[in-house]
């Protein structure tokens, strides 16, 4: 446990940021799963679901939650799957 005041504050700040990052990553995974499910079930809104997922992936990469190459790979995979379904 830290004794210095600034170190105590850092512990609190890091805990807050960790919670925010975890929530954002969880929401991102949920969005990607919804897009995949829409493609698999051949839903009418599959293009829209993929569009939303790609936007979320880009936002996560911009915030530093995802590496830019992983973001590109995820988007590519989604679009390939969508094109194969069409």
C-alpha positions as CSV (number, residue, x, y, z in Angstrom):
1,X,0.0,0.0,0.0
2,X,1.4,3.4,-0.9
3,X,2.3,5.9,1.8
4,X,2.9,9.0,-0.4
5,X,-0.1,11.1,-1.1
6,X,0.5,11.2,-4.9
7,X,1.0,7.5,-5.0
8,X,-2.3,7.0,-3.2
9,X,-4.0,9.2,-5.8
10,X,-2.4,7.3,-8.7
11,X,-3.9,4.0,-7.3
12,X,-7.4,5.6,-7.3
13,X,-7.0,7.1,-10.8
14,X,-5.6,3.8,-12.2
15,X,-8.5,1.9,-10.7
16,X,-11.0,4.3,-12.3
17,X,-9.3,4.2,-15.7
18,X,-9.1,0.4,-15.5
19,X,-12.9,0.2,-14.9
20,X,-13.6,2.5,-17.8
21,X,-11.3,0.6,-20.2
22,X,-12.9,-2.7,-19.1
23,X,-16.4,-1.4,-19.7
24,X,-15.4,0.0,-23.1
25,X,-13.7,-3.3,-24.2
26,X,-16.7,-5.2,-23.0
27,X,-19.1,-3.0,-25.0
28,X,-16.8,-3.4,-28.1
29,X,-16.9,-7.2,-27.8
30,X,-20.6,-7.2,-27.5
31,X,-21.0,-5.0,-30.6
32,X,-18.7,-7.3,-32.6
33,X,-20.7,-10.4,-31.4
34,X,-24.0,-8.7,-32.4
35,X,-22.5,-8.0,-35.9
36,X,-21.3,-11.6,-36.2
37,X,-24.7,-12.9,-35.1
38,X,-26.5,-10.7,-37.6
39,X,-24.3,-12.0,-40.4
40,X,-24.8,-15.6,-39.3
41,X,-28.5,-15.4,-39.1
42,X,-28.6,-13.4,-42.3
43,X,-30.6,-10.6,-40.6
44,X,-31.9,-7.7,-42.6
45,X,-29.8,-5.2,-40.6
46,X,-26.5,-7.0,-41.0
47,X,-24.8,-4.2,-43.0
48,X,-25.9,-1.7,-40.3
49,X,-24.6,-3.9,-37.5
50,X,-21.2,-4.2,-39.3
51,X,-21.1,-0.5,-39.8
52,X,-21.7,0.1,-36.1
53,X,-19.1,-2.5,-35.1
54,X,-16.5,-0.9,-37.4
55,X,-17.1,2.5,-35.9
56,X,-16.7,1.1,-32.4
57,X,-13.5,-0.6,-33.4
58,X,-12.1,2.6,-34.8
59,X,-13.0,4.5,-31.7
60,X,-11.4,1.8,-29.5
61,X,-8.2,2.0,-31.6
62,X,-8.2,5.8,-31.3
63,X,-8.5,5.6,-27.5
64,X,-5.7,3.1,-27.4
65,X,-7.8,0.2,-26.3
66,X,-6.8,-1.8,-29.3
67,X,-3.6,-1.9,-31.4
68,X,-4.2,-0.3,-34.8
69,X,-3.2,-3.6,-36.5
70,X,-5.7,-5.6,-34.4
71,X,-8.4,-3.0,-35.2
72,X,-7.6,-3.3,-39.0
73,X,-7.6,-7.1,-38.7
74,X,-11.0,-7.1,-36.9
75,X,-12.6,-4.8,-39.4
76,X,-11.2,-6.9,-42.3
77,X,-12.6,-10.1,-40.8
78,X,-16.0,-8.6,-40.3
79,X,-16.2,-7.2,-43.9
80,X,-14.9,-10.5,-45.4
81,X,-17.6,-12.4,-43.5
82,X,-20.3,-9.9,-44.6
83,X,-19.2,-10.2,-48.2
84,X,-19.2,-14.0,-48.1
85,X,-22.7,-13.9,-46.7
86,X,-23.9,-11.6,-49.6
